[in-house]
Amino acid sequence: MKLHLHLFAIILAGFMSFAHAEPESGAGNKPNLGIFADPIAQFAAPGEEAVGDLLLQAMSLMGVAYRFGGTSPETGLDCSGFIQYVFRKSLRVNLPRTSAEMARAGRVIERDELAPGDLVFYNTRGFQYSHVGLYLGGNKFIHSPRTGKSVEVVNMTNSYWSQRFNGARRVNRGGSEWKEPVTARTNDRPPAEKKVAEKKAADKKSADKPAAEKKSRSSTRAERRKAAREQEAERKPASRKKSEQNTRKKKKPD
């Protein structure tokens, strides 16, 4: 509860300060952070401090223009590029590049379990997990929306977003664990993607079966040839011995 109250005040102040800000280039031209100058020192727990740094980094990018395929604030950010940059910059977490791949990181959480720092996913392009944002608390999330717009904070109860909500994921947080690269586990994939992965595995196994049978037949033929050569080698000494015996009999004097 304490965390939510602090974050709500921060979000409100940040939104008022940066809602219409335009991106500025150059390392020394970052927006004036005002109350953000203190990296949320009031959060004592490692996990809370990590989340505070994460949200601070995200809010500092308010006004950065959307750019398809963009991964840098200097040239623009797309939705997954924004999330990837924020996690890497503030927490040194290496998230996957696309929103669909991010939907396999961490663990699935329900909507009523959402906490600041969680990833929220939406179907905005006709397929699942095509858009991702960072949950801030109070039913709000920050994201890089689309061409012609900039990083912004929106309300997920808005009809557009509530109808397209795909689910949420939580990346393990707290202390040094934040520094470990995030990897996806097949068993924790969204159901639809898990079925696709299982089908691909079955198809591959089916495709590999003829090759395996061919290899097995080839191995069997090689073994038969080897056995034939060994039998032939055994017969030759016996035949030679018998021939020598016959020769000695012929030479024996009467």
C-alpha positions as CSV (number, residue, x, y, z in Angstrom):
1,M,0.0,0.0,0.0
2,K,2.8,2.4,0.9
3,L,4.5,1.6,-2.5
4,H,1.3,2.3,-4.4
5,L,0.8,5.7,-2.7
6,H,4.3,6.9,-3.4
7,L,4.1,5.7,-7.0
8,F,0.7,7.3,-7.6
9,A,2.1,10.7,-6.5
10,I,5.2,10.2,-8.7
11,I,3.1,9.2,-11.7
12,L,0.8,12.1,-11.4
13,A,3.6,14.6,-11.1
14,G,5.5,13.0,-14.0
15,F,2.5,13.0,-16.2
16,M,1.8,16.7,-15.6
17,S,5.4,17.5,-16.3
18,F,6.0,15.5,-19.4
19,A,2.6,14.7,-21.1
20,H,3.3,17.1,-24.0
21,A,7.1,17.2,-23.9
22,E,8.9,16.7,-27.2
23,P,12.1,14.5,-27.3
24,E,15.4,16.3,-27.1
25,S,18.6,15.0,-28.5
26,G,22.0,14.9,-26.8
27,A,23.1,13.3,-23.5
28,G,22.9,16.6,-21.7
29,N,19.5,17.6,-22.9
30,K,17.4,15.1,-20.9
31,P,14.1,16.5,-19.5
32,N,14.3,18.2,-16.1
33,L,13.2,15.4,-13.7
34,G,12.3,17.8,-10.8
35,I,11.1,15.5,-8.0
36,F,12.6,12.6,-9.8
37,A,16.2,13.8,-9.0
38,D,16.1,11.6,-5.8
39,P,16.0,7.9,-7.1
40,I,13.0,7.1,-4.8
41,A,15.2,6.7,-1.7
42,Q,12.1,6.2,0.5
43,F,11.8,2.6,-0.8
44,A,13.8,0.5,1.7
45,A,13.2,-3.0,0.3
46,P,15.5,-4.1,-2.6
47,G,12.6,-5.2,-4.7
48,E,10.7,-1.9,-4.2
49,E,13.9,0.2,-4.9
50,A,14.4,-1.8,-8.1
51,V,10.8,-1.1,-9.2
52,G,11.2,2.6,-8.3
53,D,14.3,2.8,-10.5
54,L,12.5,1.1,-13.3
55,L,9.6,3.4,-13.2
56,L,11.8,6.4,-12.9
57,Q,13.7,5.4,-16.0
58,A,10.4,4.8,-17.9
59,M,8.9,8.2,-16.9
60,S,12.1,10.0,-17.9
61,L,11.4,8.9,-21.5
62,M,8.0,10.6,-21.7
63,G,7.7,12.5,-25.0
64,V,10.3,10.3,-26.9
65,A,8.8,9.7,-30.4
66,Y,7.7,6.3,-31.6
67,R,9.7,4.7,-34.3
68,F,9.0,1.2,-35.7
69,G,12.0,-1.0,-34.9
70,G,13.5,1.7,-32.7
71,T,15.7,0.8,-29.8
72,S,17.2,4.1,-28.7
73,P,15.7,7.3,-27.3
74,E,17.9,9.4,-29.6
75,T,16.3,7.9,-32.8
76,G,12.9,6.7,-31.4
77,L,11.5,3.7,-29.7
78,D,8.8,1.2,-30.6
79,C,6.7,-0.5,-27.8
80,S,9.1,-3.5,-27.2
81,G,12.2,-1.3,-27.8
82,F,11.0,1.0,-25.1
83,I,10.4,-1.8,-22.6
84,Q,13.7,-3.5,-23.4
85,Y,15.7,-0.2,-23.1
86,V,14.1,0.7,-19.7
87,F,14.8,-2.8,-18.2
88,R,18.4,-2.9,-19.5
89,K,19.2,0.7,-18.6
90,S,17.8,0.7,-15.0
91,L,18.1,-2.9,-13.9
92,R,20.6,-4.5,-16.4
93,V,17.9,-7.1,-17.3
94,N,18.1,-8.4,-20.9
95,L,14.6,-8.9,-22.0
96,P,13.8,-10.4,-25.5
97,R,13.4,-8.0,-28.4
98,T,9.8,-8.4,-29.4
99,S,6.6,-8.1,-27.4
100,A,5.6,-11.7,-28.4
101,E,8.9,-13.0,-27.0
102,M,8.5,-10.9,-23.9
103,A,5.2,-12.6,-23.3
104,R,7.2,-15.8,-22.6
105,A,9.5,-14.2,-20.0
106,G,8.8,-14.2,-16.2
107,R,5.5,-15.8,-15.1
108,V,1.9,-15.2,-15.9
109,I,-0.2,-13.1,-13.4
110,E,-3.8,-12.3,-13.3
111,R,-5.1,-8.7,-13.9
112,D,-6.1,-8.3,-10.2
113,E,-2.5,-9.3,-9.2
114,L,-0.9,-6.4,-11.2
115,A,1.8,-4.4,-9.4
116,P,4.0,-1.6,-10.6
117,G,6.8,-2.9,-12.8
118,D,4.7,-5.7,-14.4
119,L,4.4,-6.1,-18.2
120,V,1.0,-5.7,-19.7
121,F,0.2,-7.1,-23.2
122,Y,-2.4,-6.1,-25.9
123,N,-3.7,-7.3,-29.2
124,T,-3.4,-4.1,-31.3
125,R,-2.4,-5.6,-34.7
126,G,-4.7,-8.5,-35.1
127,F,-2.6,-11.1,-33.2
128,Q,-1.9,-11.8,-29.6
129,Y,0.9,-10.0,-27.7
130,S,1.5,-7.5,-30.5
131,H,1.9,-4.6,-28.0
132,V,3.5,-4.3,-24.6
133,G,3.5,-1.6,-21.9
134,L,4.8,-1.2,-18.3
135,Y,2.2,-1.1,-15.5
136,L,2.6,1.9,-13.2
137,G,-0.2,1.3,-10.7
138,G,-3.7,2.8,-10.4
139,N,-4.8,1.1,-13.7
140,K,-2.3,3.1,-15.6
141,F,0.6,2.0,-17.8
142,I,3.3,3.7,-19.8
143,H,4.1,2.7,-23.4
144,S,5.3,3.8,-26.8
145,P,2.1,3.7,-28.8
146,R,2.4,4.1,-32.6
147,T,3.8,6.1,-35.5
148,G,3.1,9.8,-35.0
149,K,2.8,9.6,-31.2
150,S,5.3,9.6,-28.3
151,V,5.8,7.7,-25.0
152,E,2.8,8.3,-22.9
153,V,0.8,7.2,-19.9
154,V,-2.7,5.8,-20.5
155,N,-5.5,4.3,-18.5
156,M,-6.0,0.6,-19.1
157,T,-9.7,0.9,-18.2
158,N,-10.2,2.9,-21.4
159,S,-12.5,0.9,-23.7
160,Y,-9.9,0.6,-26.4
161,W,-7.3,-1.0,-24.1
162,S,-9.7,-3.0,-21.9
163,Q,-11.0,-4.8,-25.1
164,R,-7.6,-5.7,-26.3
165,F,-5.9,-6.8,-23.0
166,N,-4.0,-10.0,-23.6
167,G,-2.6,-10.7,-20.1
168,A,0.4,-9.7,-17.9
169,R,3.8,-11.1,-16.9
170,R,6.0,-10.5,-13.9
171,V,9.8,-10.7,-14.2
172,N,11.5,-11.9,-11.1
173,R,12.5,-8.9,-9.0
174,G,14.7,-8.1,-6.0
175,G,18.4,-7.4,-5.4
176,S,21.0,-9.1,-7.6
177,E,18.4,-11.4,-9.3
178,W,17.5,-8.4,-11.5
179,K,20.9,-8.6,-13.1
180,E,20.4,-12.1,-14.5
181,P,19.2,-12.4,-18.2
182,V,15.6,-13.3,-18.5
183,T,15.0,-16.6,-20.2
184,A,11.7,-18.0,-21.4
185,R,10.5,-21.5,-20.3
186,T,8.4,-23.5,-22.7
187,N,6.1,-24.8,-19.9
188,D,5.3,-21.2,-18.9
189,R,4.4,-20.0,-22.4
190,P,1.0,-18.6,-23.2
191,P,-1.4,-21.5,-24.1
192,A,-1.6,-20.5,-27.8
193,E,2.1,-20.3,-28.3
194,K,2.7,-23.4,-26.3
195,K,0.4,-25.4,-28.7
196,V,2.3,-24.0,-31.7
197,A,5.6,-25.0,-30.1
198,E,4.3,-28.5,-29.4
199,K,3.0,-28.8,-33.0
200,K,6.4,-27.7,-34.4
201,A,8.2,-30.3,-32.2
202,A,5.8,-33.0,-33.4
203,D,6.3,-32.0,-37.1
204,K,10.0,-32.1,-36.7
205,K,9.9,-35.5,-35.1
206,S,7.7,-36.8,-37.9
207,A,10.1,-35.3,-40.5
208,D,13.1,-36.8,-38.8
209,K,11.6,-40.3,-38.7
210,P,12.2,-41.4,-42.3
211,A,15.8,-40.2,-42.0
212,A,16.2,-42.2,-38.9
213,E,14.7,-45.3,-40.5
214,K,16.9,-44.9,-43.5
215,K,20.0,-44.6,-41.3
216,S,18.9,-47.7,-39.4
217,R,18.5,-49.7,-42.7
218,S,21.9,-48.5,-43.8
219,S,23.4,-49.5,-40.6
220,T,21.9,-53.0,-40.8
221,R,23.2,-53.5,-44.4
222,A,26.7,-52.4,-43.2
223,E,26.6,-54.9,-40.4
224,R,25.6,-57.7,-42.8
225,R,28.5,-56.9,-45.1
226,K,30.9,-56.9,-42.2
227,A,29.6,-60.2,-41.0
228,A,30.0,-61.6,-44.6
229,R,33.6,-60.4,-44.8
230,E,34.4,-62.0,-41.4
231,Q,32.9,-65.3,-42.5
232,E,34.8,-65.2,-45.8
233,A,38.0,-64.5,-43.9
234,E,37.4,-67.5,-41.7
235,R,36.7,-69.8,-44.7
236,K,39.9,-68.9,-46.5
237,P,42.4,-70.2,-43.9
238,A,40.4,-73.5,-43.7
239,S,40.3,-73.9,-47.5
240,R,44.1,-73.1,-47.7
241,K,44.8,-75.7,-44.9
242,K,42.8,-78.4,-46.7
243,S,44.7,-77.7,-50.0
244,E,48.1,-78.0,-48.3
245,Q,47.1,-81.4,-46.8
246,N,46.0,-82.7,-50.2
247,T,49.4,-81.5,-51.7
248,R,51.3,-83.4,-49.0
249,K,49.4,-86.6,-49.6
250,K,50.2,-86.5,-53.3
251,K,54.0,-86.0,-52.6
252,K,54.1,-88.9,-50.0
253,P,56.3,-91.8,-51.5
254,D,54.7,-95.2,-52.1
